Every structure is written in structure tokens, then in C-alpha cells.
């Protein structure tokens, strides 16, 4: 059984009344294409939420808004607002101490170039500095190193191994990157299709670990088009379609066969197993 990922000094100093994420009338234009169209969404702290949509629905763009890679476009002389924990403006380093990210884009970065040559411990420590290259050892404190090792042990990765992250299996690398997202003790993590590329056993193991993290008090925001990734603890789901909120409600109704068929414009059968996970197939 995993030990608790949370520690006693991980309590945030942020306003506990603030929403984790608050988006108001946000649009993103790229040339003549509107990728997000007047999106409004409020995610309270401590609520586990899934954001589900087909390819091209705007999920990746929404994720980049949260990561502060994109900013709202000006439409009709006004831009929407994106607030995280009550603030619009963030220093990226400070943001990572409150909101951790695991995405396919980050995963790709650690399979290429200098980042791919880092070992597991070095890769996790990059999360302390919001970077992707080996941090200067002069700036790595004993407490940072201790926390990185604790998280690697938690996810059953050898913290003493010299194996490069670029040579790891996809499942092992994903666990390292999850540890990296948690090393600054954020109060929530945002996951982008976290089991992409994993085999059946690795996917089941990783989803089990995520579900356990949620049970320890770590807030989960999941962005995906795979219904099978939606954790049993997630009781609210937002469906995106063509850059707009298509449905926002309880997961049990949002992920019904009827809703998903309308979302993907094809007849889909959705089942839920005894453990609470969803499964879908084309009828």
C-alpha cells in the first residue's frame, strides 16, 4: 500500500475560500480559428473534476491556459479572465508549488535531448525549479532531495538508479513525472491523458496510484478523451465540444451513453464496472 503523499507542512497559505480554477468568458483565437469560445468554468478547491472531449475540442488549449503558456484572446475589445486560487497573475515557479502538471507534452520533453539523460532523482528535482534540465546542486537543499527520494519510493522507482529517464519504460517514466509534479507539495495536480502509451497492466497500476492519491486529499483535475481514465473519485465531469462547454454535471450523467454519443456524434455504449471505472465501445 502506498504511504500518504501529503506531509504536515504541505498546507497552502492561499485563501482557502478561493476557487482552485475560475474561468470567465475565455476565448482563444489562432488566426481565423477560434479554439475556445467563451468558456466559463469554476472548480472549487478539493473537488475532483474530469474535463472530457474529443480531439479538437479545445482540451489541450485549455490545459495550456492553466499552465500559463497561453493567455485569453481579446474578443470584441475584451478578454476573459483565468484565475487560479483567486489570482490572475502568477510567477510560474510559484504556480507549480500550488498546481502540479503531468502532460504528454512534458513527457515528450523528457524523452529528448538533455532532459532524457537525467536519472529519476534528477528528473524529479527539476520540478523544484520549474525546469527540465539538471538543477545546479548548489541550489538543491537536503529537504528537496529528501522529498524527491520519498516520492520515488512511494511510486516504487529506485531513487539511486543511474538509468536515464529517456531509457525507462513509459510506465516508469510516467511515475517519475508524477513524483516531479508532486515534489513542491501542490494542493492539486492537473493530468493530461495520464495513461497514454501504457499497456493494460501499467495503466491499471497508474490509475490505482492516482485514485489513492485522491483519497489522501490530493485534488485531481483530469483532462482526457479516454473515459477509462476517469477515476471513481471524480464526481463532476465537464464535456467540451468544438471549443465550448457541452455539458457540466455529475459524472454519472455526463458519461452516460446518451451524453457521450452526442459528444462524439456516434452511437457509444458506456458501462461502469464494480470498481467504478467507465468503459466505452462503439455500438
C-alpha positions as CSV (number, residue, x, y, z in Angstrom):
1,X,0.0,0.0,0.0
2,X,1.3,3.5,-0.8
3,X,2.1,5.8,2.0
4,X,0.4,9.1,2.2
5,X,1.7,11.6,-0.4
6,X,0.8,14.5,1.8
7,X,3.0,15.8,4.6
8,X,2.2,18.0,7.5
9,X,3.9,21.1,6.1
10,X,2.0,21.0,2.8
11,X,-0.8,23.2,3.9
12,X,-1.2,26.1,1.5
13,X,-1.1,29.7,2.6
14,X,-3.5,30.6,-0.1
15,X,-7.0,31.9,0.6
16,X,-9.0,28.7,1.3
17,X,-12.2,30.4,0.1
18,X,-10.8,31.0,-3.4
19,X,-11.7,28.7,-6.3
20,X,-9.0,26.4,-7.5
21,X,-9.8,27.4,-11.1
22,X,-12.1,30.1,-12.3
23,X,-12.5,30.9,-16.0
24,X,-14.9,33.6,-17.2
25,X,-15.8,34.1,-20.9
26,X,-12.4,32.9,-22.1
27,X,-11.8,32.7,-25.8
28,X,-8.6,31.6,-27.7
29,X,-8.2,32.6,-31.3
30,X,-5.4,31.4,-33.6
31,X,-5.6,33.3,-36.9
32,X,-9.1,32.9,-38.1
33,X,-9.8,29.9,-35.9
34,X,-11.5,30.1,-32.6
35,X,-10.2,27.2,-30.5
36,X,-12.0,28.1,-27.2
37,X,-15.3,30.0,-27.4
38,X,-16.4,32.0,-24.3
39,X,-15.6,29.2,-21.8
40,X,-16.7,29.8,-18.3
41,X,-15.9,27.2,-15.6
42,X,-15.5,27.2,-11.8
43,X,-13.7,24.4,-10.0
44,X,-13.8,24.6,-6.2
45,X,-10.8,23.5,-4.1
46,X,-10.9,19.8,-3.1
47,X,-13.4,18.8,-5.9
48,X,-12.1,16.1,-8.3
49,X,-13.1,17.1,-11.9
50,X,-12.7,15.5,-15.3
51,X,-12.6,17.5,-18.5
52,X,-13.5,15.2,-21.4
53,X,-13.8,15.9,-25.1
54,X,-12.9,14.5,-28.5
55,X,-9.7,15.5,-30.3
56,X,-10.1,19.1,-31.5
57,X,-12.5,20.1,-28.7
58,X,-10.0,22.5,-27.1
59,X,-8.7,20.4,-24.2
60,X,-5.0,20.9,-24.9
61,X,-5.5,24.7,-25.3
62,X,-7.4,24.8,-22.0
63,X,-4.6,22.9,-20.4
64,X,-2.0,25.5,-21.7
65,X,-4.2,28.3,-20.3
66,X,-3.8,26.7,-16.9
67,X,-0.1,26.2,-17.3
68,X,0.2,29.9,-18.3
69,X,1.6,29.0,-21.8
70,X,-1.5,30.7,-23.4
71,X,-3.5,33.8,-22.4
72,X,-7.1,34.7,-23.3
73,X,-7.6,36.4,-26.7
74,X,-9.1,39.8,-26.9
75,X,-12.6,39.5,-28.5
76,X,-14.8,42.5,-29.1
77,X,-12.4,44.6,-27.2
78,X,-12.4,42.4,-24.1
79,X,-10.5,39.4,-22.9
80,X,-11.8,36.8,-20.5
81,X,-10.2,36.0,-17.2
82,X,-8.4,32.9,-15.8
83,X,-7.9,32.9,-12.1
84,X,-6.1,30.1,-10.2
85,X,-6.6,30.3,-6.4
86,X,-8.0,33.7,-6.8
87,X,-5.1,35.2,-8.8
88,X,-4.8,36.1,-12.5
89,X,-1.1,36.8,-12.4
90,X,1.4,34.1,-11.4
91,X,5.1,33.6,-11.4
92,X,5.4,30.1,-12.9
93,X,7.7,28.9,-10.1
94,X,5.1,29.9,-7.5
95,X,2.3,28.4,-9.5
96,X,4.0,25.0,-9.6
97,X,4.1,25.0,-5.8
98,X,0.3,25.0,-5.8
99,X,-0.7,23.3,-9.0
100,X,1.3,20.3,-10.4
101,X,1.1,19.2,-14.0
102,X,1.6,15.8,-15.8
103,X,1.1,16.1,-19.5
104,X,2.0,14.2,-22.7
105,X,4.0,17.3,-23.7
106,X,6.0,17.3,-20.6
107,X,6.5,13.5,-21.0
108,X,7.8,14.1,-24.6
109,X,10.3,16.7,-23.3
110,X,11.9,14.1,-21.0
111,X,12.4,11.6,-23.9
112,X,14.5,14.0,-25.9
113,X,17.8,15.9,-25.7
114,X,19.5,16.7,-22.4
115,X,16.4,16.1,-20.3
116,X,16.3,12.5,-21.4
117,X,19.7,11.9,-20.0
118,X,18.6,12.7,-16.4
119,X,18.2,9.9,-13.9
120,X,15.0,9.6,-11.9
121,X,16.2,11.6,-8.9
122,X,17.5,14.4,-11.1
123,X,14.3,14.5,-13.1
124,X,12.1,14.8,-10.0
125,X,14.4,17.6,-8.6
126,X,13.8,19.7,-11.8
127,X,10.3,20.1,-10.5
128,X,11.6,22.2,-7.6
129,X,12.8,24.8,-10.1
130,X,10.1,24.6,-12.8
131,X,12.7,23.4,-15.3
132,X,13.6,20.4,-17.4
133,X,17.4,20.4,-17.1
134,X,19.5,19.2,-14.2
135,X,19.4,21.8,-11.4
136,X,22.6,23.3,-10.0
137,X,23.5,21.1,-7.0
138,X,24.3,24.3,-5.0
139,X,20.6,25.2,-5.1
140,X,19.3,21.7,-4.2
141,X,18.5,21.6,-0.5
142,X,18.6,18.5,1.7
143,X,14.8,18.8,2.2
144,X,14.3,18.9,-1.6
145,X,16.4,15.8,-2.1
146,X,14.7,14.0,0.8
147,X,11.2,14.8,-0.6
148,X,12.2,13.7,-4.1
149,X,13.5,10.3,-2.8
150,X,10.4,9.9,-0.7
151,X,8.1,10.3,-3.7
152,X,10.2,8.0,-5.9
153,X,10.0,5.3,-3.1
154,X,6.2,6.0,-2.9
155,X,5.9,5.2,-6.6
156,X,8.3,2.3,-6.5
157,X,11.1,3.8,-8.5
158,X,14.7,3.3,-7.4
159,X,15.9,6.8,-6.4
160,X,19.5,5.5,-6.6
161,X,19.3,4.3,-10.1
162,X,21.5,5.9,-12.7
163,X,19.2,4.8,-15.6
164,X,18.3,7.7,-17.8
165,X,14.7,8.7,-17.9
166,X,14.7,8.5,-21.7
167,X,15.5,4.8,-21.4
168,X,12.8,4.0,-18.9
169,X,9.5,2.2,-19.8
170,X,6.6,4.6,-20.4
171,X,5.0,3.5,-17.1
172,X,8.2,4.0,-15.1
173,X,8.8,7.4,-16.7
174,X,5.1,8.4,-16.0
175,X,5.6,7.6,-12.3
176,X,8.8,9.7,-12.2
177,X,6.9,12.6,-13.8
178,X,4.1,12.2,-11.3
179,X,6.7,12.5,-8.5
180,X,8.1,15.5,-10.2
181,X,4.6,17.2,-10.2
182,X,4.2,16.5,-6.5
183,X,7.7,17.4,-5.3
184,X,6.7,21.0,-4.5
185,X,3.7,19.7,-2.5
186,X,1.0,21.3,-4.6
187,X,-2.6,21.2,-3.4
188,X,-3.9,19.9,-6.7
189,X,-2.5,18.2,-9.8
190,X,-3.7,18.5,-13.4
191,X,-3.3,15.4,-15.5
192,X,-3.4,15.3,-19.3
193,X,-4.3,11.8,-20.6
194,X,-2.0,10.3,-18.0
195,X,-2.1,6.7,-19.2
196,X,-1.5,7.3,-22.9
197,X,1.1,4.8,-24.2
198,X,0.7,2.5,-21.2
199,X,-0.1,-1.2,-21.5
200,X,-3.0,-2.8,-19.7
201,X,-1.1,-3.7,-16.5
202,X,0.8,-0.4,-16.3
203,X,-2.4,1.6,-16.9
204,X,-4.2,-0.3,-14.1
205,X,-1.3,0.3,-11.7
206,X,-1.0,4.0,-12.5
207,X,-4.8,4.6,-12.2
208,X,-4.8,2.8,-8.9
209,X,-2.0,5.1,-7.7
210,X,-3.9,8.2,-8.8
211,X,-7.0,7.0,-7.1
212,X,-5.1,6.5,-3.9
213,X,-3.6,10.0,-4.2
214,X,-7.1,11.4,-4.4
215,X,-8.0,9.5,-1.2
216,X,-5.1,11.2,0.7
217,X,-6.5,14.7,-0.1
218,X,-4.7,15.5,-3.3
219,X,-7.2,17.2,-5.7
220,X,-7.3,15.8,-9.2
221,X,-8.2,17.6,-12.4
222,X,-8.1,15.2,-15.3
223,X,-8.1,16.2,-18.9
224,X,-8.8,13.3,-21.3
225,X,-10.8,11.8,-24.2
226,X,-10.4,8.3,-22.7
227,X,-13.4,7.5,-20.5
228,X,-11.4,4.6,-19.0
229,X,-9.1,7.2,-17.3
230,X,-11.9,8.9,-15.3
231,X,-11.3,7.8,-11.7
232,X,-14.1,6.6,-9.5
233,X,-13.5,9.5,-7.1
234,X,-14.3,12.1,-9.8
235,X,-18.0,13.1,-9.3
236,X,-18.1,16.0,-11.7
237,X,-17.3,16.0,-15.4
238,X,-17.2,18.8,-17.9
239,X,-17.7,17.8,-21.6
240,X,-16.0,20.0,-24.2
241,X,-17.1,20.1,-27.8
242,X,-15.9,22.4,-30.6
243,X,-14.4,24.8,-28.0
244,X,-17.5,25.1,-25.9
245,X,-18.8,23.6,-22.7
246,X,-21.2,21.0,-24.0
247,X,-22.3,19.7,-20.6
248,X,-21.2,20.2,-17.0
249,X,-22.6,18.0,-14.3
250,X,-22.4,14.8,-12.3
251,X,-20.0,12.3,-13.8
252,X,-22.7,9.5,-13.8
253,X,-24.9,11.6,-16.2
254,X,-22.1,13.3,-18.1
255,X,-20.6,9.9,-19.0
256,X,-23.8,8.2,-19.9
257,X,-24.1,6.5,-23.2
258,X,-26.5,9.2,-24.4
259,X,-24.2,12.1,-23.5
260,X,-21.1,10.5,-24.9
261,X,-22.9,9.6,-28.1
262,X,-23.9,13.2,-28.6
263,X,-20.4,14.4,-27.7
264,X,-18.7,12.1,-30.3
265,X,-21.5,12.2,-32.8
266,X,-21.7,8.4,-32.9
267,X,-23.5,5.8,-31.0
268,X,-21.4,4.8,-28.0
269,X,-22.2,2.2,-25.3
270,X,-20.9,3.1,-21.8
271,X,-20.6,0.7,-18.9
272,X,-19.3,1.1,-15.4
273,X,-17.6,-1.8,-13.6
274,X,-17.8,-2.8,-9.9
275,X,-14.7,-0.7,-9.1
276,X,-16.3,2.5,-10.5
277,X,-14.3,2.8,-13.7
278,X,-16.0,3.5,-17.1
279,X,-15.7,1.5,-20.3
280,X,-16.9,2.5,-23.7
281,X,-17.3,0.9,-27.1
282,X,-18.8,1.9,-30.4
283,X,-22.3,0.3,-30.8
